[in-house]
Amino acid sequence: TEKIPQEIDEEKFLLQLNDMAKYSSVNIIEMMPKKDTQDNLKQEEIELVLQGDYFAIVDFLHQLNLNSRLVSIQDSNIFIQNNTINAKLTLQIYANN
């Protein structure tokens, strides 16, 4: 029940993402939540664009793995823009329906 809670609780998860970003020393440049519902599972997709050095981005991914709820990375792209490493991630979180 911790990994897949009863409610999506988007606000709480977005605050957790901000805390992870601060802890990992990355900047969240863009964040776009998108909701979806299946028969027995609510899903929410969140697109993030992060900016930081290589080790900070890797640490952020590690923090996602340690999160108390199930978070899957659906898509990722790492690119250089203005001599800075950026990572575009599509995350998916779940809740029971």
C-alpha positions as CSV (number, residue, x, y, z in Angstrom):
1,T,0.0,0.0,0.0
2,E,3.0,2.4,0.4
3,K,4.3,1.7,-3.1
4,I,0.8,2.1,-4.7
5,P,-1.3,4.3,-2.4
6,Q,-5.1,4.8,-2.5
7,E,-4.8,8.3,-3.9
8,I,-2.4,9.9,-6.4
9,D,-1.8,12.9,-4.0
10,E,-0.1,14.8,-6.8
11,E,0.8,17.8,-4.6
12,K,2.7,15.6,-2.1
13,F,4.6,13.8,-4.8
14,L,5.6,17.1,-6.6
15,L,6.8,18.4,-3.2
16,Q,8.9,15.2,-2.9
17,L,10.3,15.8,-6.3
18,N,11.3,19.3,-5.3
19,D,13.0,18.0,-2.1
20,M,14.9,15.3,-4.1
21,A,16.0,17.9,-6.6
22,K,17.4,20.2,-3.8
23,Y,19.0,17.2,-2.1
24,S,20.7,16.2,-5.4
25,S,21.6,19.7,-6.4
26,V,19.6,19.7,-9.7
27,N,17.2,22.3,-10.9
28,I,13.8,21.3,-12.2
29,I,13.4,23.4,-15.3
30,E,10.0,22.1,-16.3
31,M,7.3,19.9,-14.7
32,M,4.1,18.8,-16.5
33,P,1.6,16.4,-14.8
34,K,-0.8,14.4,-17.0
35,K,-3.5,12.2,-15.5
36,D,-4.8,8.8,-16.8
37,T,-7.1,6.1,-15.3
38,Q,-7.2,2.4,-16.1
39,D,-9.7,-0.1,-14.8
40,N,-8.1,-0.8,-11.4
41,L,-5.3,1.7,-11.4
42,K,-4.9,5.5,-11.5
43,Q,-1.8,6.6,-13.3
44,E,-0.2,10.0,-13.6
45,E,2.5,10.9,-15.9
46,I,4.9,13.7,-15.0
47,E,7.3,15.2,-17.5
48,L,10.4,16.7,-15.9
49,V,13.4,18.6,-17.3
50,L,16.3,18.6,-14.9
51,Q,19.5,20.6,-15.1
52,G,22.7,19.8,-13.2
53,D,26.0,18.0,-13.4
54,Y,26.3,14.3,-14.2
55,F,26.6,13.2,-10.6
56,A,23.7,15.4,-9.4
57,I,21.4,13.9,-12.1
58,V,22.5,10.3,-11.2
59,D,21.9,11.1,-7.5
60,F,18.4,12.4,-8.4
61,L,17.6,9.1,-10.2
62,H,18.9,7.3,-7.1
63,Q,16.5,9.3,-4.9
64,L,13.6,8.4,-7.2
65,N,14.5,4.7,-6.7
66,L,14.5,5.2,-2.9
67,N,11.1,6.9,-2.9
68,S,8.4,5.3,-0.8
69,R,6.0,4.9,-3.7
70,L,6.4,3.2,-7.0
71,V,7.8,5.5,-9.6
72,S,8.7,4.3,-13.1
73,I,10.7,6.1,-15.7
74,Q,8.8,5.7,-19.0
75,D,11.2,7.7,-21.1
76,S,14.5,9.6,-20.7
77,N,16.7,11.8,-22.7
78,I,20.0,13.4,-21.6
79,F,21.3,16.3,-23.7
80,I,23.7,19.3,-23.5
81,Q,22.2,22.8,-23.8
82,N,24.3,25.9,-23.2
83,N,27.2,23.8,-21.8
84,T,24.9,22.3,-19.2
85,I,23.7,18.8,-18.8
86,N,19.9,18.4,-19.0
87,A,17.7,15.3,-18.5
88,K,14.2,15.1,-19.8
89,L,12.3,12.4,-17.9
90,T,8.8,11.0,-18.2
91,L,7.8,9.5,-14.8
92,Q,4.7,7.5,-14.0
93,I,3.1,7.3,-10.5
94,Y,0.2,5.0,-9.5
95,A,-2.7,4.8,-7.1
96,N,-5.4,2.2,-6.6
97,N,-8.6,3.0,-8.3
